[in-house]
């Protein structure tokens, strides 16, 4: 994440905000919930939740020094209701929605 922030600042001069559109499950995020292993679940959450939170924190820190900015987390409707074979997908989308306000509040955005 530090190298992403440094590269963006180097190439663009500054960071005004962040749009999190990352997503993915590979073959690990689809299937009956009862069959998920801990490793499959953690892989999906690391890509889709951990990354969103920690990259958001890093951008928020940069923007707090620069006077504010925007963070937008893109999520699908899978985060609003569960669906068969989509437990990891629904959880990651709901997690994105859940990260939005705390990230905004870090710099007083309410």
ZAFI-254698 format. One record per atom (N, C-alpha, C): residue number from 1; atom name; x, y, z. Coordinates in pm, 1 decimal. Layout:
! ZAFI-254698
[NUM, 'CA', [X, Y, Z]] ...
***
This chain:
! ZAFI-254698
[1, 'N', [83.6, -119.3, 0.0]] [1, 'CA', [0.0, 0.0, 0.0]] [1, 'C', [87.2, 124.3, 0.0]] [2, 'N', [194.6, 122.3, 75.8]] [2, 'CA', [284.8, 237.8, 78.1]] [2, 'C', [341.9, 264.8, -61.0]] [3, 'N', [375.0, 159.3, -134.5]] [3, 'CA', [430.9, 180.0, -268.7]] [3, 'C', [324.5, 232.5, -366.1]] [4, 'N', [198.5, 193.9, -346.5]] [4, 'CA', [89.7, 245.7, -429.8]] [4, 'C', [72.4, 394.8, -405.5]] [5, 'N', [72.4, 436.1, -278.9]] [5, 'CA', [58.4, 577.4, -243.7]] [5, 'C', [176.0, 657.2, -300.8]] [6, 'N', [297.5, 606.8, -281.5]] [6, 'CA', [416.7, 676.7, -331.5]] [6, 'C', [414.0, 689.7, -483.6]] [7, 'N', [374.7, 583.3, -553.0]] [7, 'CA', [369.1, 587.3, -699.6]] [7, 'C', [264.0, 686.2, -748.2]] [8, 'N', [148.4, 687.6, -683.0]] [8, 'CA', [42.5, 781.7, -723.1]] [8, 'C', [87.8, 925.6, -701.5]] [9, 'N', [150.4, 953.2, -589.4]] [9, 'CA', [198.5, 1089.1, -562.8]] [9, 'C', [308.6, 1127.4, -660.1]] [10, 'N', [395.8, 1033.6, -691.6]] [10, 'CA', [505.6, 1060.7, -784.2]] [10, 'C', [454.5, 1087.3, -925.8]] [11, 'N', [361.2, 1006.9, -971.8]] [11, 'CA', [312.3, 1018.1, -1109.2]] [11, 'C', [211.1, 1129.7, -1127.4]] [12, 'N', [132.0, 1157.7, -1023.3]] [12, 'CA', [22.9, 1255.0, -1038.0]] [12, 'C', [47.9, 1385.5, -961.1]] [13, 'N', [145.9, 1385.2, -873.3]] [13, 'CA', [174.2, 1504.2, -795.7]] [13, 'C', [98.9, 1509.9, -663.6]] [14, 'N', [-18.6, 1452.5, -659.4]] [14, 'CA', [-97.7, 1449.5, -536.3]] [14, 'C', [-207.8, 1344.7, -550.6]] [15, 'N', [-273.2, 1316.6, -437.9]] [15, 'CA', [-387.5, 1225.2, -437.7]] [15, 'C', [-507.6, 1304.7, -387.8]] [16, 'N', [-611.1, 1310.9, -467.6]] [16, 'CA', [-731.8, 1382.9, -429.0]] [16, 'C', [-837.6, 1291.7, -368.4]] [17, 'N', [-832.4, 1164.9, -399.3]] [17, 'CA', [-933.4, 1072.7, -349.3]] [17, 'C', [-903.0, 931.7, -392.5]] [18, 'N', [-998.7, 845.1, -367.5]] [18, 'CA', [-982.2, 702.8, -396.3]] [18, 'C', [-1117.2, 644.4, -435.4]] [19, 'N', [-1117.9, 561.9, -537.8]] [19, 'CA', [-1235.6, 483.8, -573.6]] [19, 'C', [-1195.0, 336.8, -563.8]] [20, 'N', [-1255.0, 265.5, -470.1]] [20, 'CA', [-1228.5, 123.2, -450.9]] [20, 'C', [-1327.9, 42.6, -533.3]] [21, 'N', [-1278.3, -17.2, -640.6]] [21, 'CA', [-1362.4, -101.5, -725.6]] [21, 'C', [-1307.3, -243.6, -727.0]] [22, 'N', [-1202.9, -267.1, -651.7]] [22, 'CA', [-1139.2, -398.5, -651.5]] [22, 'C', [-1239.0, -505.4, -609.9]] [23, 'N', [-1223.9, -620.1, -667.0]] [23, 'CA', [-1309.5, -730.6, -627.8]] [23, 'C', [-1261.2, -857.8, -692.4]] [24, 'N', [-1286.3, -963.6, -627.9]] [24, 'CA', [-1249.3, -1090.4, -686.4]] [24, 'C', [-1261.2, -1202.1, -585.6]] [25, 'N', [-1286.2, -1318.2, -636.1]] [25, 'CA', [-1292.9, -1435.6, -550.5]] [25, 'C', [-1209.0, -1548.2, -607.0]] [26, 'N', [-1170.1, -1536.9, -732.1]] [26, 'CA', [-1106.9, -1652.0, -795.1]] [26, 'C', [-1205.0, -1766.9, -789.8]] [27, 'N', [-1154.4, -1884.2, -776.3]] [27, 'CA', [-1242.8, -1999.7, -762.2]] [27, 'C', [-1279.9, -2024.3, -616.1]] [28, 'N', [-1221.3, -1944.5, -526.1]] [28, 'CA', [-1240.0, -1969.0, -383.7]] [28, 'C', [-1368.5, -1911.2, -326.3]] [29, 'N', [-1431.3, -1817.8, -392.9]] [29, 'CA', [-1545.1, -1750.5, -332.9]] [29, 'C', [-1681.2, -1799.3, -377.0]] [30, 'N', [-1686.0, -1902.7, -456.0]] [30, 'CA', [-1813.4, -1953.0, -507.2]] [30, 'C', [-1832.8, -2095.7, -461.1]] [31, 'N', [-1949.2, -2124.0, -413.6]] [31, 'CA', [-1978.3, -2261.4, -374.3]] [31, 'C', [-2058.0, -2265.1, -246.2]] [32, 'N', [-2095.6, -2384.6, -205.6]] [32, 'CA', [-2174.9, -2398.5, -82.7]] [32, 'C', [-2097.0, -2345.5, 37.6]] [33, 'N', [-2161.6, -2265.5, 116.5]] [33, 'CA', [-2098.7, -2205.4, 233.5]] [33, 'C', [-2042.3, -2311.9, 327.3]] [34, 'N', [-2109.7, -2422.8, 338.2]] [34, 'CA', [-2065.4, -2528.6, 429.5]] [34, 'C', [-1930.2, -2586.4, 388.1]] [35, 'N', [-1890.9, -2567.8, 263.5]] [35, 'CA', [-1765.1, -2623.9, 214.1]] [35, 'C', [-1647.5, -2527.2, 217.8]] [36, 'N', [-1668.5, -2399.5, 252.1]] [36, 'CA', [-1557.4, -2303.6, 256.5]] [36, 'C', [-1453.9, -2347.0, 359.3]] [37, 'N', [-1329.4, -2333.2, 324.1]] [37, 'CA', [-1223.1, -2351.3, 422.8]] [37, 'C', [-1186.1, -2214.0, 478.4]] [38, 'N', [-1119.7, -2212.6, 589.6]] [38, 'CA', [-1073.1, -2086.2, 648.3]] [38, 'C', [-980.9, -2013.0, 549.5]] [39, 'N', [-895.7, -2086.8, 482.0]] [39, 'CA', [-802.1, -2026.9, 387.6]] [39, 'C', [-875.5, -1961.7, 270.2]] [40, 'N', [-976.6, -2028.2, 217.1]] [40, 'CA', [-1055.0, -1968.9, 108.2]] [40, 'C', [-1122.2, -1840.2, 154.2]] [41, 'N', [-1183.7, -1845.2, 271.2]] [41, 'CA', [-1255.4, -1728.7, 324.1]] [41, 'C', [-1158.3, -1612.5, 344.3]] [42, 'N', [-1044.1, -1638.2, 407.9]] [42, 'CA', [-946.7, -1531.3, 435.6]] [42, 'C', [-892.3, -1471.5, 306.7]] [43, 'N', [-871.6, -1553.4, 204.3]] [43, 'CA', [-820.5, -1501.1, 77.9]] [43, 'C', [-919.4, -1401.1, 18.7]] [44, 'N', [-1046.8, -1436.7, 15.8]] [44, 'CA', [-1149.6, -1348.5, -39.4]] [44, 'C', [-1160.2, -1220.4, 44.1]] [45, 'N', [-1157.8, -1232.4, 176.2]] [45, 'CA', [-1169.4, -1114.5, 262.7]] [45, 'C', [-1045.7, -1025.5, 253.3]] [46, 'N', [-927.6, -1086.1, 240.7]] [46, 'CA', [-804.3, -1007.2, 229.6]] [46, 'C', [-806.2, -921.8, 103.8]] [47, 'N', [-850.0, -978.3, -7.0]] [47, 'CA', [-855.3, -903.7, -132.8]] [47, 'C', [-962.1, -796.0, -127.9]] [48, 'N', [-1075.2, -826.2, -71.4]] [48, 'CA', [-1193.0, -742.2, -88.0]] [48, 'C', [-1227.4, -652.7, 29.9]] [49, 'N', [-1182.9, -686.0, 149.4]] [49, 'CA', [-1213.8, -604.0, 266.8]] [49, 'C', [-1086.9, -542.0, 323.6]] [50, 'N', [-987.1, -623.2, 352.9]] [50, 'CA', [-864.3, -571.5, 412.9]] [50, 'C', [-803.2, -463.3, 324.0]] [51, 'N', [-794.8, -491.7, 196.9]] [51, 'CA', [-734.5, -397.4, 102.0]] [51, 'C', [-812.3, -265.8, 99.1]] [52, 'N', [-944.3, -274.2, 96.1]] [52, 'CA', [-1028.2, -154.0, 94.1]] [52, 'C', [-1003.3, -70.1, 219.5]] [53, 'N', [-1001.4, -133.7, 334.6]] [53, 'CA', [-982.3, -60.1, 459.8]] [53, 'C', [-843.0, 1.2, 467.5]] [54, 'N', [-739.2, -77.0, 443.6]] [54, 'CA', [-604.5, -27.3, 465.8]] [54, 'C', [-559.0, 71.1, 357.4]] [55, 'N', [-602.7, 52.5, 234.4]] [55, 'CA', [-573.5, 153.3, 132.6]] [55, 'C', [-652.1, 281.2, 164.0]] [56, 'N', [-776.4, 266.1, 208.0]] [56, 'CA', [-856.5, 382.8, 248.3]] [56, 'C', [-791.4, 459.8, 361.5]] [57, 'N', [-737.4, 389.0, 460.6]] [57, 'CA', [-667.5, 456.3, 570.1]] [57, 'C', [-549.6, 537.2, 517.5]] [58, 'N', [-471.7, 477.1, 429.9]] [58, 'CA', [-353.2, 544.7, 377.5]] [58, 'C', [-391.2, 669.6, 298.9]] [59, 'N', [-493.4, 659.6, 214.7]] [59, 'CA', [-538.2, 776.2, 138.4]] [59, 'C', [-595.9, 882.1, 231.9]] [60, 'N', [-671.2, 839.9, 332.6]] [60, 'CA', [-727.7, 936.0, 428.4]] [60, 'C', [-617.2, 1014.1, 499.3]] [61, 'N', [-510.2, 945.2, 536.5]] [61, 'CA', [-398.9, 1014.9, 602.4]] [61, 'C', [-338.5, 1120.0, 510.3]] [62, 'N', [-317.8, 1084.1, 385.0]] [62, 'CA', [-262.8, 1179.7, 287.9]] [62, 'C', [-357.5, 1298.0, 270.6]] [63, 'N', [-487.4, 1270.1, 258.6]] [63, 'CA', [-585.2, 1376.6, 234.4]] [63, 'C', [-609.5, 1462.0, 358.6]] [64, 'N', [-592.5, 1408.0, 477.0]] [64, 'CA', [-606.4, 1488.8, 598.2]] [64, 'C', [-500.5, 1599.1, 598.3]] [65, 'N', [-381.4, 1566.0, 549.8]] [65, 'CA', [-274.5, 1664.8, 540.5]] [65, 'C', [-300.1, 1763.6, 427.5]] [66, 'N', [-375.0, 1720.8, 326.4]] [66, 'CA', [-398.0, 1803.8, 208.7]] [66, 'C', [-532.4, 1873.6, 205.7]] [67, 'N', [-609.8, 1865.2, 312.6]] [67, 'CA', [-734.8, 1940.2, 318.2]] [67, 'C', [-861.1, 1863.4, 285.8]] [68, 'N', [-857.2, 1732.1, 283.9]] [68, 'CA', [-978.8, 1655.5, 258.4]] [68, 'C', [-979.0, 1592.9, 120.7]] [69, 'N', [-1083.4, 1520.6, 91.7]] [69, 'CA', [-1094.5, 1451.3, -35.8]] [69, 'C', [-1211.6, 1355.7, -31.1]] [70, 'N', [-1212.0, 1259.4, -120.6]] [70, 'CA', [-1322.9, 1165.0, -128.4]] [70, 'C', [-1271.8, 1022.3, -137.5]] [71, 'N', [-1345.9, 932.4, -73.6]] [71, 'CA', [-1324.7, 789.3, -89.4]] [71, 'C', [-1460.0, 730.5, -127.2]] [72, 'N', [-1462.7, 658.6, -237.5]] [72, 'CA', [-1585.1, 594.8, -284.1]] [72, 'C', [-1559.1, 444.6, -289.9]] [73, 'N', [-1642.2, 368.2, -220.6]] [73, 'CA', [-1634.0, 223.1, -224.1]] [73, 'C', [-1749.8, 171.1, -308.2]] [74, 'N', [-1717.8, 106.8, -418.3]] [74, 'CA', [-1819.3, 52.2, -507.9]] [74, 'C', [-1854.1, -88.4, -460.5]] [75, 'N', [-1982.1, -114.4, -445.0]] [75, 'CA', [-2029.1, -246.1, -401.3]] [75, 'C', [-2151.9, -284.0, -482.8]] [76, 'N', [-2178.8, -412.4, -486.9]] [76, 'CA', [-2297.1, -459.3, -558.1]] [76, 'C', [-2411.1, -483.3, -460.1]] [77, 'N', [-2525.8, -512.9, -513.1]] [77, 'CA', [-2641.6, -541.2, -427.8]] [77, 'C', [-2626.6, -672.0, -352.2]] [78, 'N', [-2524.0, -749.8, -384.0]] [78, 'CA', [-2497.8, -873.0, -308.3]] [78, 'C', [-2470.6, -842.8, -161.8]] [79, 'N', [-2430.1, -719.9, -130.2]] [79, 'CA', [-2404.3, -681.9, 7.0]] [79, 'C', [-2529.7, -651.2, 86.5]] [80, 'N', [-2643.9, -648.5, 21.1]] [80, 'CA', [-2769.3, -615.7, 88.0]] [80, 'C', [-2852.0, -738.2, 122.1]] [81, 'N', [-2829.7, -847.2, 51.1]] [81, 'CA', [-2905.8, -969.9, 76.4]] [81, 'C', [-2823.0, -1089.5, 30.8]] [82, 'N', [-2828.5, -1195.3, 105.6]] [82, 'CA', [-2753.9, -1315.2, 71.0]] [82, 'C', [-2815.6, -1388.9, -46.7]] [83, 'N', [-2735.3, -1472.6, -107.6]] [83, 'CA', [-2781.0, -1554.6, -219.4]] [83, 'C', [-2709.3, -1688.6, -211.7]] [84, 'N', [-2771.2, -1794.6, -264.0]] [84, 'CA', [-2705.7, -1925.4, -261.9]] [84, 'C', [-2568.1, -1920.2, -328.7]] [85, 'N', [-2470.9, -1984.3, -267.7]] [85, 'CA', [-2333.9, -1993.1, -318.4]] [85, 'C', [-2260.1, -1859.3, -318.7]] [86, 'N', [-2313.1, -1758.1, -252.8]] [86, 'CA', [-2251.8, -1625.6, -254.9]] [86, 'C', [-2216.6, -1572.1, -116.5]] [87, 'N', [-2193.6, -1655.9, -19.9]] [87, 'CA', [-2165.8, -1606.2, 115.4]] [87, 'C', [-2044.5, -1514.6, 117.2]] [88, 'N', [-1935.6, -1554.4, 53.2]] [88, 'CA', [-1814.9, -1470.9, 52.7]] [88, 'C', [-1838.2, -1343.3, -27.4]] [89, 'N', [-1907.9, -1354.0, -138.5]] [89, 'CA', [-1936.7, -1236.1, -220.9]] [89, 'C', [-2023.8, -1137.4, -143.8]] [90, 'N', [-2130.5, -1185.7, -82.2]] [90, 'CA', [-2218.2, -1098.5, -5.0]] [90, 'C', [-2146.7, -1034.4, 112.6]] [91, 'N', [-2063.4, -1111.9, 181.6]] [91, 'CA', [-1989.9, -1058.4, 296.7]] [91, 'C', [-1891.2, -951.6, 253.7]] [92, 'N', [-1823.1, -974.0, 142.8]] [92, 'CA', [-1725.5, -872.7, 99.2]] [92, 'C', [-1795.5, -745.2, 55.2]] [93, 'N', [-1910.3, -757.4, -12.3]] [93, 'CA', [-1983.2, -638.1, -55.8]] [93, 'C', [-2039.6, -562.5, 63.9]] [94, 'N', [-2095.2, -634.1, 161.1]] [94, 'CA', [-2146.6, -569.8, 282.5]] [94, 'C', [-2032.9, -504.5, 359.8]] [95, 'N', [-1916.8, -567.1, 360.8]] [95, 'CA', [-1800.0, -509.5, 427.2]] [95, 'C', [-1756.8, -379.3, 363.9]] [96, 'N', [-1764.4, -372.2, 233.1]] [96, 'CA', [-1730.6, -247.9, 163.6]] [96, 'C', [-1824.8, -135.7, 202.1]] [97, 'N', [-1952.9, -167.8, 202.7]] [97, 'CA', [-2052.9, -68.9, 242.7]] [97, 'C', [-2025.1, -25.1, 386.3]] [98, 'N', [-1992.9, -121.6, 472.2]] [98, 'CA', [-1966.5, -91.8, 612.0]] [98, 'C', [-1840.8, -9.7, 635.0]] [99, 'N', [-1744.3, -15.6, 545.1]] [99, 'CA', [-1620.6, 62.3, 558.7]] [99, 'C', [-1637.7, 207.3, 516.1]] [100, 'N', [-1738.6, 237.0, 438.1]] [100, 'CA', [-1750.0, 369.6, 378.5]] [100, 'C', [-1756.0, 481.3, 482.3]] [101, 'N', [-1849.4, 474.4, 573.4]] [101, 'CA', [-1864.9, 584.4, 668.8]] [101, 'C', [-1745.8, 597.7, 763.2]] [102, 'N', [-1694.0, 486.2, 820.9]] [102, 'CA', [-1576.9, 502.2, 906.7]] [102, 'C', [-1458.5, 566.7, 835.6]] [103, 'N', [-1436.0, 534.1, 708.0]] [103, 'CA', [-1327.9, 597.1, 634.6]] [103, 'C', [-1353.6, 746.9, 619.0]] [104, 'N', [-1476.4, 784.0, 589.0]] [104, 'CA', [-1513.1, 924.6, 572.3]] [104, 'C', [-1495.9, 999.5, 703.7]] [105, 'N', [-1532.8, 936.6, 813.3]] [105, 'CA', [-1524.7, 1002.3, 944.5]] [105, 'C', [-1381.3, 1024.6, 990.0]] [106, 'N', [-1285.4, 950.6, 933.8]] [106, 'CA', [-1146.1, 967.6, 975.3]] [106, 'C', [-1099.4, 1110.9, 955.8]] [107, 'N', [-1151.1, 1177.1, 855.0]] [107, 'CA', [-1108.4, 1316.1, 835.1]] [107, 'C', [-1221.3, 1415.4, 858.7]] [108, 'N', [-1319.1, 1374.0, 938.5]] [108, 'CA', [-1424.5, 1467.2, 979.9]] [108, 'C', [-1535.1, 1486.2, 879.1]] [109, 'N', [-1550.2, 1391.2, 785.3]] [109, 'CA', [-1652.1, 1404.4, 682.7]] [109, 'C', [-1792.1, 1367.7, 728.1]] [110, 'N', [-1809.5, 1313.5, 848.8]] [110, 'CA', [-1941.2, 1281.2, 902.5]] [110, 'C', [-2011.6, 1165.6, 837.1]] 
***
